[in-house]
Structures are given as C-alpha cells and as structure tokens.
Amino acid sequence: MHHTKFVVVSCLFTLTACSHTPFVLAPGAAQVRVTNVAADVEGCTPVGNIQVPDDTANALGHLRNQTIGFGERGVCY
C-alpha cells in the first residue's frame, strides 16, 4: 500500500513540474505588432512563413518569437 502511494505521488509531482514550464519571449518579441488589417502591412515585403502549433496556449508568443527570427529584414515601417 505504501508503495502505491509513493508511485501516485511521484507521478503527480512529475506531471505538475512539467506543466508549469514558463513560456519565454525572445528579446524584442514583445514589440512585434500583430494585425489582420491588410492596409497595416501594405508597404511591407514578405520575408518568410510562420507556423504556429494550434494546440498551444502560447500561440501568439510563438508567432512573435518566430517573427523576431527573421531579423531586421522583417521590420516594416
């Protein structure tokens, strides 16, 4: 009985430890502006494609991090 409790507690501890990994934005990613208005990007040049997993709570953060990965050529003024 004691062994079963230990296994259950160990599993729960492992699951909670893994589920609280904080998401970290890349440097500069917080400044990425997201829009769905075509006029906002009228003068911009496409520099690449971004793929964001559908099943993540941090989809917007992933999008911003990948955008930063394009560097200065992805900047639009």
MILOZA-746283 format. One record per atom (N, C-alpha, C): atom name; x, y, z; residue number from 0. Coordinates in Angstrom, 1 decimal, m for minus. Layout:
// MILOZA-746283
  marti      xx      yy      zz  dodren
     CA       X       Y       Z     NUM
...
END
This chain:
// MILOZA-746283
  marti      xx      yy      zz  dodren
      N     0.8    m1.2     0.0       0
     CA     0.0     0.0     0.0       0
      C     0.9     1.3     0.0       0
      N     1.9     1.3     0.8       1
     CA     2.8     2.4     0.9       1
      C     3.5     2.6    m0.5       1
      N     3.8     1.6    m1.1       2
     CA     4.5     1.7    m2.5       2
      C     3.6     2.3    m3.5       2
      N     2.3     2.0    m3.4       3
     CA     1.3     2.5    m4.4       3
      C     1.2     4.0    m4.2       3
      N     1.1     4.5    m2.9       4
     CA     1.0     5.9    m2.6       4
      C     2.2     6.6    m3.2       4
      N     3.4     6.0    m3.0       5
     CA     4.6     6.7    m3.5       5
      C     4.6     6.8    m5.0       5
      N     4.1     5.8    m5.7       6
     CA     4.1     5.9    m7.1       6
      C     3.1     7.0    m7.6       6
      N     1.9     7.0    m7.0       7
     CA     0.9     8.0    m7.3       7
      C     1.4     9.4    m7.1       7
      N     2.0     9.6    m5.9       8
     CA     2.5    10.9    m5.6       8
      C     3.7    11.3    m6.5       8
      N     4.5    10.4    m6.8       9
     CA     5.6    10.7    m7.8       9
      C     5.1    11.1    m9.1       9
      N     4.1    10.4    m9.6      10
     CA     3.5    10.7   m10.9      10
      C     2.9    12.1   m10.9      10
      N     2.2    12.4    m9.9      11
     CA     1.5    13.7    m9.8      11
      C     2.6    14.8    m9.7      11
      N     3.6    14.6    m9.0      12
     CA     4.7    15.6    m8.9      12
      C     5.3    15.8   m10.2      12
      N     5.6    14.8   m10.9      13
     CA     6.2    14.9   m12.2      13
      C     5.3    15.6   m13.2      13
      N     4.1    15.3   m13.2      14
     CA     3.1    16.0   m14.1      14
      C     3.0    17.5   m13.8      14
      N     2.9    17.8   m12.6      15
     CA     2.8    19.2   m12.2      15
      C     4.1    20.0   m12.5      15
      N     5.2    19.4   m12.3      16
     CA     6.5    20.0   m12.6      16
      C     6.7    20.3   m14.1      16
      N     6.2    19.4   m14.9      17
     CA     6.4    19.6   m16.4      17
      C     5.4    20.6   m16.9      17
      N     4.2    20.7   m16.3      18
     CA     3.2    21.6   m16.8      18
      C     3.4    23.0   m16.5      18
      N     4.3    23.4   m15.6      19
     CA     4.5    24.8   m15.3      19
      C     5.7    25.4   m15.8      19
      N     6.2    24.9   m17.0      20
     CA     7.3    25.4   m17.6      20
      C     6.9    26.8   m18.2      20
      N     7.5    27.9   m17.8      21
     CA     7.1    29.2   m18.3      21
      C     7.5    29.4   m19.7      21
      N     6.7    30.1   m20.5      22
     CA     7.0    30.4   m21.8      22
      C     7.8    31.7   m21.8      22
      N     8.8    31.8   m22.6      23
     CA     9.7    33.0   m22.6      23
      C     9.7    33.6   m24.0      23
      N     9.4    34.9   m24.1      24
     CA     9.5    35.6   m25.3      24
      C    11.0    35.9   m25.7      24
      N    11.3    35.8   m26.9      25
     CA    12.7    36.1   m27.4      25
      C    12.9    37.6   m27.2      25
      N    14.1    38.1   m27.1      26
     CA    14.4    39.5   m26.9      26
      C    13.8    40.3   m28.1      26
      N    13.0    41.3   m27.9      27
     CA    12.4    42.1   m28.9      27
      C    11.0    41.6   m29.4      27
      N    10.6    40.4   m29.0      28
     CA     9.4    39.8   m29.5      28
      C     8.1    40.5   m28.9      28
      N     8.3    41.1   m27.8      29
     CA     7.1    41.9   m27.2      29
      C     6.7    43.1   m28.1      29
      N     7.7    43.6   m28.9      30
     CA     7.4    44.7   m29.7      30
      C     6.8    44.3   m31.1      30
      N     6.6    43.0   m31.4      31
     CA     6.0    42.6   m32.6      31
      C     4.6    42.9   m32.6      31
      N     4.1    43.7   m33.6      32
     CA     2.7    44.1   m33.7      32
      C     2.0    43.1   m34.6      32
      N     0.9    42.6   m34.1      33
     CA     0.1    41.6   m34.9      33
      C    m1.2    42.3   m35.4      33
      N    m1.5    42.1   m36.6      34
     CA    m2.7    42.7   m37.2      34
      C    m3.4    41.7   m38.2      34
      N    m4.6    42.0   m38.5      35
     CA    m5.3    41.3   m39.5      35
      C    m5.9    42.2   m40.6      35
      N    m5.4    43.5   m40.5      36
     CA    m5.8    44.5   m41.5      36
      C    m4.7    44.6   m42.5      36
      N    m5.1    44.3   m43.8      37
     CA    m4.1    44.3   m44.9      37
      C    m3.4    45.7   m45.1      37
      N    m4.1    46.8   m44.8      38
     CA    m3.6    48.1   m45.0      38
      C    m2.4    48.4   m44.1      38
      N    m2.4    47.7   m42.9      39
     CA    m1.3    47.9   m42.0      39
      C     0.0    47.4   m42.5      39
      N     0.0    46.5   m43.5      40
     CA     1.3    45.9   m44.0      40
      C     1.4    46.2   m45.5      40
      N     0.7    47.2   m46.0      41
     CA     0.7    47.5   m47.4      41
      C     2.1    47.7   m48.0      41
      N     3.0    48.4   m47.3      42
     CA     4.3    48.7   m47.8      42
      C     5.4    47.7   m47.4      42
      N     5.0    46.6   m46.8      43
     CA     5.9    45.6   m46.3      43
      C     6.3    44.5   m47.4      43
      N     7.4    43.9   m47.2      44
     CA     7.9    42.8   m48.1      44
      C     7.8    41.5   m47.3      44
      N     7.2    40.5   m47.9      45
     CA     7.2    39.2   m47.2      45
      C     8.6    38.6   m47.1      45
      N     8.9    38.1   m45.9      46
     CA    10.3    37.5   m45.7      46
      C    10.3    36.1   m45.4      46
      N     9.1    35.5   m45.1      47
     CA     9.1    34.1   m44.8      47
      C     7.7    33.7   m44.2      47
      N     7.6    32.4   m44.0      48
     CA     6.3    31.8   m43.4      48
      C     6.5    31.5   m42.0      48
      N     5.5    31.6   m41.2      49
     CA     5.5    31.2   m39.8      49
      C     4.4    30.2   m39.6      49
      N     4.8    29.2   m38.8      50
     CA     3.9    28.1   m38.5      50
      C     3.8    28.0   m36.9      50
      N     2.6    28.2   m36.4      51
     CA     2.3    28.1   m35.0      51
      C     1.5    26.9   m34.7      51
      N     1.9    26.1   m33.7      52
     CA     1.1    25.0   m33.3      52
      C    m0.3    25.4   m32.8      52
      N    m1.4    24.7   m33.3      53
     CA    m2.7    25.1   m32.9      53
      C    m3.0    24.7   m31.4      53
      N    m2.3    23.8   m30.9      54
     CA    m2.7    23.3   m29.5      54
      C    m1.9    23.9   m28.4      54
      N    m1.4    25.1   m28.6      55
     CA    m0.6    25.7   m27.5      55
      C    m1.4    27.0   m27.0      55
      N    m1.2    27.2   m25.7      56
     CA    m1.8    28.3   m25.0      56
      C    m1.0    29.6   m25.3      56
      N     0.3    29.4   m25.9      57
     CA     1.2    30.5   m26.1      57
      C     1.3    30.7   m27.6      57
      N     0.3    30.5   m28.4      58
     CA     0.4    30.7   m29.9      58
      C     0.9    32.0   m30.3      58
      N     0.4    33.1   m29.7      59
     CA     0.8    34.4   m30.0      59
      C     2.3    34.7   m29.7      59
      N     2.7    34.1   m28.6      60
     CA     4.1    34.2   m28.2      60
      C     5.0    33.5   m29.2      60
      N     4.6    32.3   m29.6      61
     CA     5.3    31.5   m30.7      61
      C     5.4    32.3   m32.0      61
      N     4.3    32.9   m32.3      62
     CA     4.3    33.8   m33.5      62
      C     5.3    34.9   m33.4      62
      N     5.3    35.6   m32.3      63
     CA     6.2    36.7   m32.1      63
      C     7.6    36.3   m32.1      63
      N     7.9    35.1   m31.5      64
     CA     9.3    34.6   m31.4      64
      C     9.8    34.3   m32.8      64
      N     9.0    33.6   m33.6      65
     CA     9.4    33.3   m35.0      65
      C     9.6    34.5   m35.8      65
      N     8.7    35.5   m35.6      66
     CA     8.9    36.8   m36.4      66
      C    10.2    37.4   m36.1      66
      N    10.6    37.5   m34.9      67
     CA    11.9    38.1   m34.5      67
      C    13.0    37.3   m35.1      67
      N    12.8    36.0   m35.3      68
     CA    13.8    35.2   m36.0      68
      C    14.2    35.7   m37.4      68
      N    13.3    36.4   m38.1      69
     CA    13.6    36.9   m39.4      69
      C    14.5    38.1   m39.4      69
      N    14.7    38.7   m38.2      70
     CA    15.6    39.8   m38.0      70
      C    15.1    41.1   m38.7      70
      N    16.1    42.0   m38.9      71
     CA    15.7    43.3   m39.4      71
      C    15.0    43.3   m40.8      71
      N    15.2    42.3   m41.6      72
     CA    14.5    42.3   m42.9      72
      C    13.0    42.1   m42.7      72
      N    12.6    41.7   m41.5      73
     CA    11.2    41.5   m41.3      73
      C    10.5    42.8   m40.7      73
      N    11.3    43.9   m40.5      74
     CA    10.8    45.1   m40.0      74
      C    10.1    45.9   m41.0      74
      N     9.0    46.4   m40.7      75
     CA     8.2    47.2   m41.7      75
      C     7.8    48.5   m41.0      75
      N     8.1    49.6   m41.6      76
     CA     7.9    51.0   m41.1      76
      C     6.7    51.6   m41.7      76
END
